[in-house]
Amino acid sequence: MLASAAVGSTPTRAAVLGLVTLWLGVLLSAYAVVWTTHDSRQKINGLESLRRQAADLQVEWGQYLLEQSAWAAYSRIERLALQDLDMIIPDSEKIVMVKE
């Protein structure tokens, strides 16, 4: 008897409101999934960009360290002192030891 009454009767206002509420919940949930997926992909792209930048900076840092060691090499400093500044290594009798 209930089945025949449900088939021919019109839905109540509460039933329609409940159905609309469920559909809104489903649509909002789907939108939230799409938005969080998009947001996480943007953040992953930004992270990968920063990782590439960090790798490039690491390479550049290594190059600067090599350049610094080349400029501070003892043989280069000695050559510049001898050629450009006309410095000489003093004789042993000209060296004075200072004690505190």
PyMOL commands that place a pseudoatom at each C-alpha (Angstrom):
pseudoatom trace, name=CA, resn=MET, resi=1, chain=A, elem=C, hetatm=0, pos=[0.000, 0.000, 0.000]
pseudoatom trace, name=CA, resn=LEU, resi=2, chain=A, elem=C, hetatm=0, pos=[2.850, 2.383, 0.752]
pseudoatom trace, name=CA, resn=ALA, resi=3, chain=A, elem=C, hetatm=0, pos=[4.433, 1.759, -2.630]
pseudoatom trace, name=CA, resn=SER, resi=4, chain=A, elem=C, hetatm=0, pos=[1.286, 2.715, -4.518]
pseudoatom trace, name=CA, resn=ALA, resi=5, chain=A, elem=C, hetatm=0, pos=[0.843, 5.836, -2.402]
pseudoatom trace, name=CA, resn=ALA, resi=6, chain=A, elem=C, hetatm=0, pos=[4.435, 6.938, -2.983]
pseudoatom trace, name=CA, resn=VAL, resi=7, chain=A, elem=C, hetatm=0, pos=[4.192, 6.532, -6.757]
pseudoatom trace, name=CA, resn=GLY, resi=8, chain=A, elem=C, hetatm=0, pos=[1.175, 8.706, -7.284]
pseudoatom trace, name=CA, resn=SER, resi=9, chain=A, elem=C, hetatm=0, pos=[1.756, 11.337, -4.642]
pseudoatom trace, name=CA, resn=THR, resi=10, chain=A, elem=C, hetatm=0, pos=[3.656, 14.613, -5.086]
pseudoatom trace, name=CA, resn=PRO, resi=11, chain=A, elem=C, hetatm=0, pos=[6.824, 15.130, -3.060]
pseudoatom trace, name=CA, resn=THR, resi=12, chain=A, elem=C, hetatm=0, pos=[6.546, 17.187, 0.048]
pseudoatom trace, name=CA, resn=ARG, resi=13, chain=A, elem=C, hetatm=0, pos=[8.257, 20.497, 0.556]
pseudoatom trace, name=CA, resn=ALA, resi=14, chain=A, elem=C, hetatm=0, pos=[10.684, 18.910, 3.070]
pseudoatom trace, name=CA, resn=ALA, resi=15, chain=A, elem=C, hetatm=0, pos=[11.636, 16.185, 0.572]
pseudoatom trace, name=CA, resn=VAL, resi=16, chain=A, elem=C, hetatm=0, pos=[12.366, 18.757, -2.148]
pseudoatom trace, name=CA, resn=LEU, resi=17, chain=A, elem=C, hetatm=0, pos=[14.346, 20.899, 0.261]
pseudoatom trace, name=CA, resn=GLY, resi=18, chain=A, elem=C, hetatm=0, pos=[16.336, 17.850, 1.366]
pseudoatom trace, name=CA, resn=LEU, resi=19, chain=A, elem=C, hetatm=0, pos=[17.068, 16.879, -2.239]
pseudoatom trace, name=CA, resn=VAL, resi=20, chain=A, elem=C, hetatm=0, pos=[18.169, 20.411, -3.124]
pseudoatom trace, name=CA, resn=THR, resi=21, chain=A, elem=C, hetatm=0, pos=[20.377, 20.497, -0.041]
pseudoatom trace, name=CA, resn=LEU, resi=22, chain=A, elem=C, hetatm=0, pos=[22.004, 17.193, -1.013]
pseudoatom trace, name=CA, resn=TRP, resi=23, chain=A, elem=C, hetatm=0, pos=[22.645, 18.439, -4.553]
pseudoatom trace, name=CA, resn=LEU, resi=24, chain=A, elem=C, hetatm=0, pos=[24.183, 21.637, -3.252]
pseudoatom trace, name=CA, resn=GLY, resi=25, chain=A, elem=C, hetatm=0, pos=[26.376, 19.586, -0.928]
pseudoatom trace, name=CA, resn=VAL, resi=26, chain=A, elem=C, hetatm=0, pos=[27.502, 17.378, -3.835]
pseudoatom trace, name=CA, resn=LEU, resi=27, chain=A, elem=C, hetatm=0, pos=[28.248, 20.407, -6.054]
pseudoatom trace, name=CA, resn=LEU, resi=28, chain=A, elem=C, hetatm=0, pos=[30.144, 22.221, -3.307]
pseudoatom trace, name=CA, resn=SER, resi=29, chain=A, elem=C, hetatm=0, pos=[32.110, 19.074, -2.550]
pseudoatom trace, name=CA, resn=ALA, resi=30, chain=A, elem=C, hetatm=0, pos=[33.002, 18.647, -6.240]
pseudoatom trace, name=CA, resn=TYR, resi=31, chain=A, elem=C, hetatm=0, pos=[34.078, 22.278, -6.454]
pseudoatom trace, name=CA, resn=ALA, resi=32, chain=A, elem=C, hetatm=0, pos=[36.222, 21.861, -3.354]
pseudoatom trace, name=CA, resn=VAL, resi=33, chain=A, elem=C, hetatm=0, pos=[37.943, 18.833, -4.893]
pseudoatom trace, name=CA, resn=VAL, resi=34, chain=A, elem=C, hetatm=0, pos=[38.666, 20.714, -8.113]
pseudoatom trace, name=CA, resn=TRP, resi=35, chain=A, elem=C, hetatm=0, pos=[39.944, 23.782, -6.228]
pseudoatom trace, name=CA, resn=THR, resi=36, chain=A, elem=C, hetatm=0, pos=[42.230, 21.822, -3.893]
pseudoatom trace, name=CA, resn=THR, resi=37, chain=A, elem=C, hetatm=0, pos=[43.620, 19.818, -6.823]
pseudoatom trace, name=CA, resn=HIS, resi=38, chain=A, elem=C, hetatm=0, pos=[44.367, 23.011, -8.736]
pseudoatom trace, name=CA, resn=ASP, resi=39, chain=A, elem=C, hetatm=0, pos=[45.895, 24.648, -5.672]
pseudoatom trace, name=CA, resn=SER, resi=40, chain=A, elem=C, hetatm=0, pos=[48.122, 21.684, -4.883]
pseudoatom trace, name=CA, resn=ARG, resi=41, chain=A, elem=C, hetatm=0, pos=[49.334, 21.501, -8.503]
pseudoatom trace, name=CA, resn=GLN, resi=42, chain=A, elem=C, hetatm=0, pos=[50.243, 25.182, -8.435]
pseudoatom trace, name=CA, resn=LYS, resi=43, chain=A, elem=C, hetatm=0, pos=[52.159, 24.706, -5.202]
pseudoatom trace, name=CA, resn=ILE, resi=44, chain=A, elem=C, hetatm=0, pos=[53.995, 21.650, -6.565]
pseudoatom trace, name=CA, resn=ASN, resi=45, chain=A, elem=C, hetatm=0, pos=[54.976, 23.652, -9.676]
pseudoatom trace, name=CA, resn=GLY, resi=46, chain=A, elem=C, hetatm=0, pos=[56.260, 26.450, -7.450]
pseudoatom trace, name=CA, resn=LEU, resi=47, chain=A, elem=C, hetatm=0, pos=[58.217, 23.963, -5.355]
pseudoatom trace, name=CA, resn=GLU, resi=48, chain=A, elem=C, hetatm=0, pos=[59.860, 22.427, -8.426]
pseudoatom trace, name=CA, resn=SER, resi=49, chain=A, elem=C, hetatm=0, pos=[60.750, 25.895, -9.673]
pseudoatom trace, name=CA, resn=LEU, resi=50, chain=A, elem=C, hetatm=0, pos=[62.398, 26.705, -6.351]
pseudoatom trace, name=CA, resn=ARG, resi=51, chain=A, elem=C, hetatm=0, pos=[64.276, 23.394, -6.410]
pseudoatom trace, name=CA, resn=ARG, resi=52, chain=A, elem=C, hetatm=0, pos=[65.638, 24.169, -9.886]
pseudoatom trace, name=CA, resn=GLN, resi=53, chain=A, elem=C, hetatm=0, pos=[66.663, 27.615, -8.685]
pseudoatom trace, name=CA, resn=ALA, resi=54, chain=A, elem=C, hetatm=0, pos=[68.382, 26.090, -5.642]
pseudoatom trace, name=CA, resn=ALA, resi=55, chain=A, elem=C, hetatm=0, pos=[70.300, 23.679, -7.878]
pseudoatom trace, name=CA, resn=ASP, resi=56, chain=A, elem=C, hetatm=0, pos=[71.392, 26.543, -10.148]
pseudoatom trace, name=CA, resn=LEU, resi=57, chain=A, elem=C, hetatm=0, pos=[72.520, 28.571, -7.141]
pseudoatom trace, name=CA, resn=GLN, resi=58, chain=A, elem=C, hetatm=0, pos=[74.458, 25.576, -5.804]
pseudoatom trace, name=CA, resn=VAL, resi=59, chain=A, elem=C, hetatm=0, pos=[76.312, 25.296, -9.113]
pseudoatom trace, name=CA, resn=GLU, resi=60, chain=A, elem=C, hetatm=0, pos=[77.031, 29.027, -9.074]
pseudoatom trace, name=CA, resn=TRP, resi=61, chain=A, elem=C, hetatm=0, pos=[78.298, 28.791, -5.482]
pseudoatom trace, name=CA, resn=GLY, resi=62, chain=A, elem=C, hetatm=0, pos=[80.679, 26.003, -6.494]
pseudoatom trace, name=CA, resn=GLN, resi=63, chain=A, elem=C, hetatm=0, pos=[81.991, 28.135, -9.345]
pseudoatom trace, name=CA, resn=TYR, resi=64, chain=A, elem=C, hetatm=0, pos=[82.574, 31.048, -6.968]
pseudoatom trace, name=CA, resn=LEU, resi=65, chain=A, elem=C, hetatm=0, pos=[84.483, 28.785, -4.586]
pseudoatom trace, name=CA, resn=LEU, resi=66, chain=A, elem=C, hetatm=0, pos=[86.720, 27.640, -7.436]
pseudoatom trace, name=CA, resn=GLU, resi=67, chain=A, elem=C, hetatm=0, pos=[87.271, 31.234, -8.511]
pseudoatom trace, name=CA, resn=GLN, resi=68, chain=A, elem=C, hetatm=0, pos=[88.108, 32.272, -4.955]
pseudoatom trace, name=CA, resn=SER, resi=69, chain=A, elem=C, hetatm=0, pos=[90.637, 29.484, -4.572]
pseudoatom trace, name=CA, resn=ALA, resi=70, chain=A, elem=C, hetatm=0, pos=[92.235, 30.467, -7.877]
pseudoatom trace, name=CA, resn=TRP, resi=71, chain=A, elem=C, hetatm=0, pos=[92.545, 34.141, -6.853]
pseudoatom trace, name=CA, resn=ALA, resi=72, chain=A, elem=C, hetatm=0, pos=[93.915, 33.257, -3.417]
pseudoatom trace, name=CA, resn=ALA, resi=73, chain=A, elem=C, hetatm=0, pos=[96.412, 30.637, -4.599]
pseudoatom trace, name=CA, resn=TYR, resi=74, chain=A, elem=C, hetatm=0, pos=[99.803, 31.048, -2.923]
pseudoatom trace, name=CA, resn=SER, resi=75, chain=A, elem=C, hetatm=0, pos=[101.669, 30.823, -6.232]
pseudoatom trace, name=CA, resn=ARG, resi=76, chain=A, elem=C, hetatm=0, pos=[99.580, 33.664, -7.702]
pseudoatom trace, name=CA, resn=ILE, resi=77, chain=A, elem=C, hetatm=0, pos=[100.106, 35.879, -4.647]
pseudoatom trace, name=CA, resn=GLU, resi=78, chain=A, elem=C, hetatm=0, pos=[103.850, 35.238, -4.729]
pseudoatom trace, name=CA, resn=ARG, resi=79, chain=A, elem=C, hetatm=0, pos=[104.056, 35.966, -8.451]
pseudoatom trace, name=CA, resn=LEU, resi=80, chain=A, elem=C, hetatm=0, pos=[102.127, 39.254, -8.031]
pseudoatom trace, name=CA, resn=ALA, resi=81, chain=A, elem=C, hetatm=0, pos=[104.347, 40.255, -5.123]
pseudoatom trace, name=CA, resn=LEU, resi=82, chain=A, elem=C, hetatm=0, pos=[107.490, 39.607, -7.124]
pseudoatom trace, name=CA, resn=GLN, resi=83, chain=A, elem=C, hetatm=0, pos=[106.399, 41.058, -10.471]
pseudoatom trace, name=CA, resn=ASP, resi=84, chain=A, elem=C, hetatm=0, pos=[103.960, 43.863, -9.700]
pseudoatom trace, name=CA, resn=LEU, resi=85, chain=A, elem=C, hetatm=0, pos=[105.169, 45.037, -6.290]
pseudoatom trace, name=CA, resn=ASP, resi=86, chain=A, elem=C, hetatm=0, pos=[108.884, 44.317, -6.757]
pseudoatom trace, name=CA, resn=MET, resi=87, chain=A, elem=C, hetatm=0, pos=[109.000, 42.492, -3.444]
pseudoatom trace, name=CA, resn=ILE, resi=88, chain=A, elem=C, hetatm=0, pos=[111.806, 40.089, -2.659]
pseudoatom trace, name=CA, resn=ILE, resi=89, chain=A, elem=C, hetatm=0, pos=[112.308, 37.359, -0.113]
pseudoatom trace, name=CA, resn=PRO, resi=90, chain=A, elem=C, hetatm=0, pos=[114.707, 38.793, 2.503]
pseudoatom trace, name=CA, resn=ASP, resi=91, chain=A, elem=C, hetatm=0, pos=[117.972, 37.126, 3.386]
pseudoatom trace, name=CA, resn=SER, resi=92, chain=A, elem=C, hetatm=0, pos=[118.018, 35.166, 6.608]
pseudoatom trace, name=CA, resn=GLU, resi=93, chain=A, elem=C, hetatm=0, pos=[120.262, 37.723, 8.369]
pseudoatom trace, name=CA, resn=LYS, resi=94, chain=A, elem=C, hetatm=0, pos=[117.723, 40.482, 7.636]
pseudoatom trace, name=CA, resn=ILE, resi=95, chain=A, elem=C, hetatm=0, pos=[114.868, 38.595, 9.302]
pseudoatom trace, name=CA, resn=VAL, resi=96, chain=A, elem=C, hetatm=0, pos=[114.168, 39.764, 12.861]
pseudoatom trace, name=CA, resn=MET, resi=97, chain=A, elem=C, hetatm=0, pos=[112.144, 37.577, 15.219]
pseudoatom trace, name=CA, resn=VAL, resi=98, chain=A, elem=C, hetatm=0, pos=[109.891, 39.568, 17.560]
pseudoatom trace, name=CA, resn=LYS, resi=99, chain=A, elem=C, hetatm=0, pos=[108.902, 38.012, 20.859]
pseudoatom trace, name=CA, resn=GLU, resi=100, chain=A, elem=C, hetatm=0, pos=[106.053, 39.162, 23.010]
for i in range(1, 100): cmd.bond("trace and resi %d" % i, "trace and resi %d" % (i + 1))
show_as sticks, trace
zoom trace
